[in-house]
Amino acid sequence: METFIAFFDVLGFKEIINNNDLTEMKRLFGHLLRDTQTALSGEKFVQLDNSTIVPDLANQKVNCLHISDSVVFWTNGQTEDDFKDLVAVCHSFYWRSLQTTFPLRGCLTYGEIDFNPNTIKTIGGMNFYNYSLIGKGLVDSYIKADSIEYAGCLLDKLAINKVSDKLINDLIYEQKICMYKVPFKTGENYEHVFRPIKGNHNDVSFRNTANGIKSLFSYASKTDIDKMPESVKTKLNNTIDFVNYFRKTDKDLKNPNK
């Protein structure tokens, strides 16, 4: 079927795996599962008991598949409402992960996919698992996500061309997306991308966010920034440059502590 599809993967996954034991990896990826479920729930929660609150997936409108460090979202239909549902999920997932979990690269596009999962259980207790998601839509979203040189998410022209121009403008007014000169492996180009925040940073919030992004790139990988490969430093600095795009300097900045 042809549908809207989004692909995300974790930057620096090899280093994260190599520099953490299995217990820590399960804890870290539990956060990734939390973020995807929160995005899919529309940021709505349900209380299971006195001490447990979890995302409410009862009215989930977008499919999700985790494959190692990759996350794939897709819709069942091709309407503008389907597109808006996936945009809402990607926007929530992106900004949450950028603040607290992992640096991600992603791309929302439109294309053909096929998914027919099944499990064959055997008498001996071994199972055959088939969760193969295939199609040009998946390949396109993966290639385009892999081509960007910062922790961000593209809104691809193939998807944009399937909806009205008014809808894209509405998303810009809602501060979910914007036009930005994206750093690619092959150069720079203005593209539609998901915003990391609504509104603007002042100088103090920009500093705090930039330091948070440095921690995001170094914490899970247990790698000192000064010892990172130059390619990783480039992605880190490009991500901070992206956040700086939303900074508004205030010459009369008020100190809330006074």
C-alpha positions as CSV (number, residue, x, y, z in Angstrom):
1,M,0.0,0.0,0.0
2,E,1.0,3.6,-0.4
3,T,1.1,5.6,2.8
4,F,2.8,8.2,4.9
5,I,5.8,6.8,6.6
6,A,8.5,8.1,8.9
7,F,11.9,6.5,9.8
8,F,14.1,7.5,12.8
9,D,17.4,6.1,14.0
10,V,19.7,6.8,16.9
11,L,22.9,8.6,16.2
12,G,26.0,6.9,17.7
13,F,24.3,3.6,18.3
14,K,27.5,1.5,17.9
15,E,29.2,3.6,20.7
16,I,26.2,3.3,22.9
17,I,26.2,-0.5,22.6
18,N,29.9,-0.8,23.1
19,N,30.1,1.4,26.1
20,N,27.2,0.1,28.2
21,D,26.3,-3.2,29.7
22,L,23.0,-4.9,28.9
23,T,21.3,-3.7,32.0
24,E,22.0,-0.1,31.2
25,M,21.1,-0.6,27.6
26,K,17.7,-1.9,28.6
27,R,17.2,1.1,30.8
28,L,18.1,3.5,28.1
29,F,16.0,1.9,25.5
30,G,13.1,1.8,27.9
31,H,13.2,5.6,27.7
32,L,13.0,5.3,23.9
33,L,9.9,3.1,24.2
34,R,8.4,5.6,26.6
35,D,8.9,8.4,24.1
36,T,7.4,6.5,21.2
37,Q,4.4,5.4,23.2
38,T,3.9,9.0,24.6
39,A,3.9,10.4,21.0
40,L,1.5,7.7,19.8
41,S,-0.9,8.4,22.6
42,G,-1.2,12.0,21.7
43,E,0.6,12.7,25.0
44,K,-2.3,11.3,27.0
45,F,-1.8,9.1,30.0
46,V,-3.8,6.5,32.0
47,Q,-3.2,5.5,35.6
48,L,-2.8,1.8,36.1
49,D,-2.6,1.9,39.9
50,N,-1.6,4.3,42.7
51,S,2.0,4.5,41.5
52,T,2.0,3.8,37.8
53,I,1.0,6.1,34.9
54,V,1.5,5.0,31.3
55,P,0.7,6.4,27.9
56,D,-2.8,5.7,26.8
57,L,-2.7,3.8,23.5
58,A,-6.4,3.1,23.3
59,N,-6.9,5.5,20.5
60,Q,-3.6,5.1,18.7
61,K,-3.8,6.3,15.1
62,V,-0.3,5.5,13.8
63,N,1.5,2.2,13.5
64,C,4.9,1.8,15.2
65,L,7.7,-0.7,14.7
66,H,11.0,-0.8,16.7
67,I,13.9,-2.5,15.0
68,S,17.1,-2.3,17.0
69,D,17.9,1.4,17.2
70,S,15.4,2.3,14.4
71,V,11.8,3.4,14.8
72,V,9.3,3.3,12.0
73,F,5.9,5.0,12.1
74,W,3.3,4.7,9.3
75,T,-0.4,5.4,8.7
76,N,-3.0,3.0,7.3
77,G,-4.4,5.7,4.9
78,Q,-3.4,8.5,2.6
79,T,-5.7,11.3,3.7
80,E,-4.7,14.7,5.1
81,D,-6.0,13.5,8.5
82,D,-3.6,10.6,8.3
83,F,-0.8,13.0,7.4
84,K,-1.7,15.3,10.4
85,D,-1.7,12.2,12.7
86,L,1.8,11.2,11.6
87,V,3.1,14.8,11.9
88,A,1.8,15.0,15.4
89,V,3.5,11.8,16.4
90,C,6.8,12.7,14.8
91,H,6.8,16.2,16.3
92,S,6.2,14.9,19.8
93,F,8.7,12.1,19.4
94,Y,11.4,14.3,18.0
95,W,11.3,17.1,20.6
96,R,11.0,14.8,23.5
97,S,13.9,12.6,22.4
98,L,16.1,15.7,21.7
99,Q,15.6,16.9,25.3
100,T,15.9,13.7,27.3
101,T,16.8,10.5,25.5
102,F,18.9,10.1,22.3
103,P,19.9,12.3,19.4
104,L,17.8,11.1,16.4
105,R,17.7,11.6,12.7
106,G,14.4,11.1,10.8
107,C,12.4,11.7,7.7
108,L,8.7,11.7,7.1
109,T,7.9,10.8,3.5
110,Y,5.2,9.1,1.3
111,G,5.6,5.8,-0.5
112,E,4.8,2.2,-0.9
113,I,5.3,-0.3,1.9
114,D,4.1,-3.9,2.8
115,F,3.9,-5.4,6.3
116,N,2.5,-8.8,7.0
117,P,3.9,-9.9,10.4
118,N,3.6,-13.5,11.6
119,T,5.1,-15.9,14.1
120,I,5.5,-19.7,13.5
121,K,5.7,-21.6,16.8
122,T,7.4,-25.0,16.9
123,I,7.1,-28.0,19.2
124,G,10.7,-27.5,20.3
125,G,10.1,-24.1,21.7
126,M,12.0,-22.2,19.0
127,N,10.0,-19.6,17.0
128,F,10.2,-18.2,13.5
129,Y,9.6,-14.4,13.7
130,N,8.7,-12.5,10.5
131,Y,8.3,-8.7,11.1
132,S,9.7,-7.6,7.7
133,L,8.6,-4.2,6.6
134,I,9.6,-3.6,3.0
135,G,9.0,-1.1,0.2
136,K,10.3,2.0,-1.5
137,G,8.7,4.2,1.1
138,L,10.9,2.7,3.8
139,V,14.0,2.9,1.7
140,D,13.4,6.5,0.8
141,S,12.8,7.5,4.4
142,Y,15.9,5.7,5.6
143,I,18.2,7.2,2.9
144,K,16.9,10.7,3.4
145,A,17.2,10.5,7.2
146,D,20.7,9.1,6.9
147,S,21.7,12.0,4.6
148,I,21.3,14.8,7.2
149,E,24.2,16.0,9.4
150,Y,22.4,17.0,12.5
151,A,19.9,15.6,15.0
152,G,16.7,16.5,13.1
153,C,13.8,15.3,11.1
154,L,12.9,16.2,7.5
155,L,9.4,16.6,6.1
156,D,10.0,15.3,2.6
157,K,8.6,16.8,-0.5
158,L,6.9,13.5,-1.5
159,A,4.7,13.8,1.6
160,I,4.2,17.6,1.3
161,N,3.0,17.2,-2.3
162,K,0.2,14.9,-1.1
163,V,-1.5,17.5,1.0
164,S,-2.7,21.1,0.6
165,D,-0.4,24.1,0.8
166,K,-2.7,25.5,3.4
167,L,-2.1,22.6,5.7
168,I,1.7,23.1,5.4
169,N,1.3,26.8,6.2
170,D,-1.0,25.9,9.2
171,L,1.8,23.6,10.6
172,I,4.2,26.5,10.3
173,Y,1.8,28.8,12.1
174,E,1.4,26.1,14.8
175,Q,5.2,26.1,15.1
176,K,5.5,22.4,14.4
177,I,7.6,22.8,11.3
178,C,9.7,25.5,9.6
179,M,12.0,26.1,6.6
180,Y,15.7,25.6,7.5
181,K,19.0,25.4,5.6
182,V,19.7,21.7,6.4
183,P,23.2,20.5,6.4
184,F,23.5,17.3,4.3
185,K,26.4,15.1,3.6
186,T,26.5,16.6,0.1
187,G,26.0,20.2,1.1
188,E,23.2,22.5,2.3
189,N,19.6,23.0,1.1
190,Y,16.5,24.7,2.5
191,E,13.9,22.0,3.5
192,H,10.9,21.7,5.7
193,V,11.9,20.3,9.1
194,F,10.4,19.7,12.5
195,R,11.0,22.4,15.1
196,P,12.6,21.5,18.4
197,I,10.5,24.0,20.4
198,K,7.6,26.4,20.1
199,G,8.5,30.1,20.4
200,N,12.1,31.2,20.8
201,H,15.1,30.8,23.2
202,N,16.5,33.7,25.1
203,D,20.2,33.7,25.7
204,V,20.0,31.7,29.0
205,S,17.6,29.0,27.7
206,F,19.7,28.7,24.6
207,R,22.8,28.1,26.7
208,N,20.9,25.5,28.8
209,T,19.6,23.7,25.8
210,A,23.0,23.7,24.1
211,N,24.5,22.1,27.2
212,G,21.7,19.6,27.2
213,I,22.4,18.6,23.6
214,K,26.1,18.2,24.5
215,S,25.0,15.8,27.3
216,L,22.6,14.1,24.9
217,F,25.5,13.2,22.6
218,S,27.9,12.2,25.3
219,Y,25.8,10.6,28.1
220,A,24.5,7.4,26.5
221,S,27.7,6.8,24.5
222,K,29.9,7.4,27.6
223,T,32.2,9.4,25.3
224,D,33.9,12.6,26.2
225,I,33.2,15.3,23.6
226,D,36.8,16.1,23.1
227,K,37.4,12.5,22.1
228,M,34.6,12.2,19.7
229,P,35.3,11.6,16.0
230,E,35.1,14.8,14.0
231,S,32.0,13.5,12.1
232,V,30.1,13.2,15.5
233,K,31.3,16.7,16.6
234,T,30.0,18.1,13.3
235,K,26.6,16.6,13.9
236,L,26.7,17.9,17.5
237,N,27.6,21.4,16.5
238,N,25.1,21.4,13.6
239,T,22.4,20.4,16.1
240,I,23.3,23.4,18.3
241,D,23.3,25.6,15.3
242,F,19.8,24.5,14.6
243,V,18.7,25.4,18.1
244,N,20.4,28.7,17.7
245,Y,18.1,29.4,14.8
246,F,15.3,29.9,17.3
247,R,17.3,32.2,19.6
248,K,16.1,35.8,20.1
249,T,18.7,37.9,22.0
250,D,17.2,40.2,24.6
251,K,19.5,43.1,25.6
252,D,17.3,43.7,28.7
253,L,17.2,40.1,29.8
254,K,15.4,39.8,33.1
255,N,16.8,37.6,35.9
256,P,14.0,35.6,37.5
257,N,16.2,35.0,40.6
258,K,16.2,38.7,41.5
